Amino acid sequence: MSTQFPAFQTIALVKEIESPENPGGLEKRVALIPTDVAQLVASGCKVYVEYGAGEGVGFSDQEYLEAGAIMQGADEIYCEKDLIIKFKGPSLDSIKTMRPGTTLFCMAHFHSYPDRAQLLEDQRINVIAMEEILESPKRQSDASIIGRTAMNKALSPYMSDNSIGSLNVKVLGWSEHLGASIRRAGNRDPRSLQLLNANIATADLELSRSNSLYVYDSRILQRQGLIASLQKAGESVLDLAQYEAEMGEEAVAEYRKSHPPREFGLRRIQCLHETGMAGARYGLKLLAENKPDLDIKEAKVAVLGYGNVGQGAIHELHDQGVKTVHVLGRTHTSKGRIDYWLKDIDLVVNGAEQPPHLRGVNFLVSNSHLKKLIPDGSVVIDLVGGSPTNRSPVEAVESCTFLTDPHFVRDGVTVSSLWGWPMMGMMRETAIRYSGQIADVLLGAEALHKGLAQLAPGVERALVCGPFPQEHA
């Protein structure tokens, strides 16, 4: 072990207070809950916890004491520590109290807060950005592989005869299997991709429409009459349960054999699905307020993107009873083509991430769309967010909104791009989820508690400032 970068012996868990991305101090989540602090103590680390750190999400100081923590006040918590763990980024004043060579482990968002990033570098603080840590190698569940390979098999004939561009893919209901099928279909660029509510009436299925593929899972959609109607009408139908029963084991084995894991996978510390759920839920709430005469089930709704955040939004919209959710991929959101989907839309949920070189250059939902295509009273929810230096794909979003003022109106359209969507009614649940992920990165396969000397690949890429050796008094 390098003497310059020894294992972390002293760890501080800091309370969330007002900071650049936490105006009003309304973010109450704590990065580690007592049971996970106990794991760190058991591993030999000395853990200091700021008084009141967990109270905002229901964890008392006494619970941290019983977990083996040492309680400290705000004036001590940043001083003389090897590792400082915080959920959101720190205030500028607190940075000045950190010892050079200290490692800060938080949601850093370096591109969005350049002044703070510069101060951390000037103070020689190592920064590991939680949001940048990735699985290494990529992990993929059997359910995801089943959904992917089943859809791939069903789409093969349309790819072979070049009719995929005229195919309408309709997914009945939502589950992990079906979510994976949505991703695979989206990557194949069908004419349209829709999530239909599992309770949709047969009369609403537009059975006279040609060239459609219906996908469902008979383990969760037990509506034999509806499926019989589809088959009688000559529609193509894919049952994921039947596919799995007949060839699932073989498909998973073959997929894993022919697709060795990629070096990096998903974010290790994330509540992306919950982000999508919270954003869609808030969007429906705003829509009900703006258009009280609209039956939400009949609303025209589009989700941009079908990744982890988009999947959460699709899931929530389905559970809220929306009949049809239009899922838009890269070709659907291209310039000019997206206009078709935005005309007369009631709710747009953007979960489409763009590479850095397109941020601030290519806007999927432009100000012109708000002014000319999207009706007054409609709602745009942006789940990607951004800042003046790291723009969102929604042009009207120049900076994220906060709980203190969560939405604004532009040309009659209500827009929200909240920083920290899971704070909308999911604070305690997501605090517990984040804490488990953070503890796993510290003590699990990545073993971050051993220090900066030999970082796991998925963590090394998240070291956005440093490495600077520890300096002791």
N, C-alpha and C positions, 0 to 999 in steps of 0.2 A: 504494500500500500504506500503510495507516495506521501512523503512527509509534508509536501505542500498542500495536498488535498486529502486529509485524513477523514475517517468516518465521522459522521455527525454525532456528537455526544450530547449537545444541548439543543433542544428544539423548543421554539416558542409558537404557541397557537394564539393568534391575535383576534380581537373582537372587531367586527365590521363597524366602521364609523363613517361619517361624511367624507367623501373623497370625490375626485373628478367624475367617476362613473357611478357614484352613489349619493347624489344630491339629497339632502334631507335625512340621510342615514337610514333610508327605508329598506335597504338590503339588510336583513336580520340573520341570514344563514351563517352557520359556523362551518369551518372547513373540516373539522374532526369532531365526532360525537364521543362521549365518554368511553364507550366500549372499544372504539378504535384507538383512543389514547392509551387505554390499558394494554393493548397489544404492543404499542411502542415502548411503554415502560417495561413490559415483560422481556422485550428484546435487549434491554440494557440502556436505553436512551433516558436521559433526564428531560422530562417534558414540563414546560412552564405554560400555564394557561392564564390569559388575562381575565380578571374578574368580569363576570357578566357575559363572557364570550358566547355562551350557548343559550342564554335566557330568551332571546328573541324567537327561538324555535323550540322552547320547552325543555332545555337541559340546564340544570342548576349547577352552581359552583360546587355544591356538596357532592354531586355525582362525579364531577371531575376529580375532586379530592379523593373520593373512594376508588377512583381508577388509578390513583397513584401520582396525580399531577401536583405541581407546586403552583400555587396561585400568586399572581403578581398584578400590580397596577399598570396603568397606561404609561407611566413615566419610567418603568423598568423593563417592560416586556420586550422592547426592541434591542436592548443593550446586551452586549457580550454574549450573543447567541451564535451557534454555528448555522442553524437552519431556522428560518422564520416562515411559518405557514399561515397564509391568509387567503380568503376566498377571492375577493376583488383586489385590485391593485391598491397600494398604500397611498396615504396622503404625502405631499411633498415634505412637510415638516418631519414626519416620522422617518423618512429616508435619511435625513441628516443625523439621526441618532444611531444608525446602524454602523457597526464596526466594519471597516474595509475587509473584504474577503468573506463576509457573511453571504449566505445563499438565501435568496428570497424565492419562495415557491408559491405562485399565485396565478390568477388569470391576468396575465400581464398586458395583453393587447398593445404591443409596442408600436405598431403602425398607427394606432388611433390616438396615442398620447405621446407624441415625440418629445415634448418638454420633459416629461417625467422619465422617459427612456434615457435622455441625455444626462439628467441628474443622477440616475442610477449608475450610469457608466462613469461619470465624473467621480462618484463616491466609491467606485471599484466594488460594486455589489454584484455578485453572481445572480442571475435571474433565470429561473426555469419556468417557462410559461406553461401552465397546466393545459391550456387549450391547444398547445402544439404537440403534446405527447401522443404518439401513435402506437397502436399495436405493432409488435414486431416479433414474429411475422404476422401477417393478416390471419384473422380467425373467421371461420364461416361455419354456421350451424348446419346440421342436416336439413332442417326445415327450409332454410334459405336455398340450399342446393336443390331440394325437391321442387320448390316453386320455380326456380330458375330453369332447371332442365325440362320440366314439364311444359312450360311456356315455350321454350326453345323448340321442342319437338312439335308442338301444335302450330308454330309459326313457320316451320321449315317449308311446307308446300307453298305458302304465300311468298316466301323469299325466293324459292326456286323458279316460280313462274312470274316473278316481278310484280305481283299484285299487292304487295304489302302496303304500298302507298294509297291504296283504296280500301284497306281493311279497317273496320271499326271494331276495336277490342273493348269488350264490356266485362268488367269484373264484378261479380255479385258478392258483396260483403267484404269484410276485412279480417285478416289474420296474418301471422308472420309468413305463412306459406304464400298467401295471396299477395302480400306486400312484395315478396321477392318476385312473383310473377309480373307485377306491375312494373318493377324495375327492368326486368328483361324485355317486356313489351315496349317500354319507353325507349330503350336503346335500339330497338329495331324500327323506329319511326313509322308507326301505322298512321293512317289518316286521322284517326281519333283514338283516344284512350280514356275510358270513363270508369269510375267506380260507381256502381249502382247500389242503392241501399238494399240490404237483404230482405226488407219488407216491401219492396216495390211491387205494385200491382202488375199483373200480367198485361193488362191493357196499356200500361205505360212503357212497354218494352220496344215499341216500334218494330214489330215482327216483320212488317212488310219491307223493311230496309234490307237491301242486299249486302252481301259480303261482310257479315259480322261473325265474330268469334266470342262466345260467352264462356267465361271461366268461373268456376265455383268450387266449393269444397263441401262434399255431402256430409262431412262430420259436423259442420256448423250450419249449413243451409239444408234443412230437411223439408223441402217443399217439392214433393214429387210432382204435384200438379203443374207447377210453374215449369219445371224441367221438361215434363212431357209436352207442354205447349211449345217450348222451344224446339224440341225434336220433331214434333208434328209439323211445325212451320219450315222444317228443313234447315234450321240454323246449326252451325258448327258449335259443339259443346265440349268443354274439357272439364273433367272432374279430377281435382288434385288428389282426392282420397283414393280414387280408383287407380290413378297413375302410380301413387306410392305403393299401394297394395300389390300391384302387378310387377313393377320394375323399380321401386324406390331404392332397395338395397343395392341393386346392381348399378343404378344411376349414380348414387352417392359414391360408391367405390370407384367407378370409372372416372367420375368428375375429379375426385381427389387425386387419382393417379395421373390424369392428364393435365391437371391444373395445380402444379406445386404452389404453395402459399407465396404470395408476393412479400417483398421485404417489409412493407408497411401496410397497415390496415386502417381501421377506424380510430377516432380519438379514444384514448384510454379513460379520460376523465371528462364525462359529458352527460348531459340530460337532453340530448337533441330531440329524441322522440317526444319527451315532455314539453320541450320548447314549442314544437309544432302543435301539440294538443292545446297548450295554453293560448297560443296565438289565434288558432281557429276558434276556440271558445269565446275569446274576447271579440273577435270579428263578428261572430253571430250576435253577440250581445249588443254591439254598436249598431249592427244592421237592424235589429229589432227596435232599437230606439229611434233610428232614423226613418225607418219605413214600417210603422206599426201596423199597416194594413196588409203587409206582405206575409204570406204563409212561408215561414222559413224553409219548410220541406220542399217548397216549389222554387226556391231561390236559384238564380243562375250563378253558379260558383265555379271558380277555376283555381287550381293549385299549380303554381309554377315550380317544376322540379319534383322529383320522386325519390330523393335521397333520404337520409335519416330524419331531417327536419320535416321535409315534405310528407314523409310517411306518417309522422305524428299528426300533421294537419289532416291528412286524408282519413286517418283512423277516427279522429275526433268528429269530423264532419259527418262521417257515417253514423257514429254513435248518437249524434244529435238529430238524426233522422233526415238529413238532406237527401233528396231522392237521387240526384245525379251530381257527381263531382267530375269536372273536366280536368284531367291530368295532362299538363303541357310539358313536353320535352324540348330539347334544343331546337329542333326544326320548327315546332309550333310557336316558339317564342322569338323566332328570327324577325328582323325588321320587315314590316309590311304584313307578314303572315299573322303575327299576334293580334293585329287589329281585328281580325275576324272573331277572335275569342273574347276580346275586351268590349266589343260593341254590346251595349245594353246589359253589361254584367252587373250583378248585385254585390258580389264579394270576390275579391282577388286575394289569395294568400301566396306571397312569394317566398319560396324556399330554395330558389335557384341561386347557387353560389357561382361567382365568376372569378376567373384567374386574375391576379393582381394587375396585369397589363390592360385589362378591359375595364377595371374599376374607374369610374369617372369618365369613361369614353363611350361605353355601350350601355344604354339604359333600357332595360326590358319594358318597364312601365314608365313612360315619359310624361313630362308635364303636359305635352300636347294631348296625350291620351286622356288625362284627367279633364282637360278643357273641352275636348271635342267628342270623345267616344264614351267615356264612363259617366253614367247619369248622376245627377245630384242625389245625394243621400246614400250613394253606394259607399263601400268601404274597401280600403286597400290595407292589408296587414303585411308588413315586411318582416320576415323572420331572420333575415341575414344581417341587416343593420350596417352601420358604418359611421364615418366621421368626415370632416372636410378633407382629410388627407387619405381617406380609405373609403371611397364612396360606395353607397348601396346601389344595387341594380334598379331601385325605384328612385327616379330623379328627384322627386320632391323631398326625399329623406336626405338632408344635408348632414344631420347628426341624429343619433338615436334619441328617442324620447325616454322619459323616466316616469316612475310612478307618481312623481309630483305633478306631472302634466303629460299624461300618457298618449294623447292624440292631438291632432290639429286638423284644420279644414283647408283644403286647397281647391279652388274652383268648384266648390259645392261637394267635394268628395272628402270623406273622413279618412285620414291616414294615420297609422300608428306603427312605430318601429321600436318597440320597447327594449331597453337594455336589461336583460334578465327576465325573459318571459316566464320561467317557472315560478317567479315571485308572485304571479297572479294566482294565488290559491294553492300553490304547491310547495311552499317554503320548507316545511318540516320534512315532507316526503323526499324532496330532492336533496335536502341537506344530508339526510341519511344515505341516500344513494351516492352522492358525491364523496362523502366521508369514506364509505367502503372502497370506492375506486382509488382515492388518495392513499389510504392505508395499504391497499394492495400494491400500488406502485412503490411505496416506501419499503414494504417488507416482503413482497412477492417476488415474481421472476425478475423484475427490474432492479430490486434491491437498492433503491436510491438512498436508503439510510446509511449505506456504506460510503457515501461521499461522492465527490466529483472525479476521483482518480480513474475510474473505469465505468463510464456511463453506458447503459444498454442503448442500442441503436435508436429505439423509439423515444428515449429520453434525451439523448445527445443532441438530436435535431431541435429540441425545445430549449436548449441553453442559448437564450437570445442575448445574453450579456455576460461577458467573462470568457474563460475562467480567470479569476483573480485569486491568488493564494490567500489563505487565512492569515490575518495579522492579529497577534495577541499582544496584550499590554505587557 
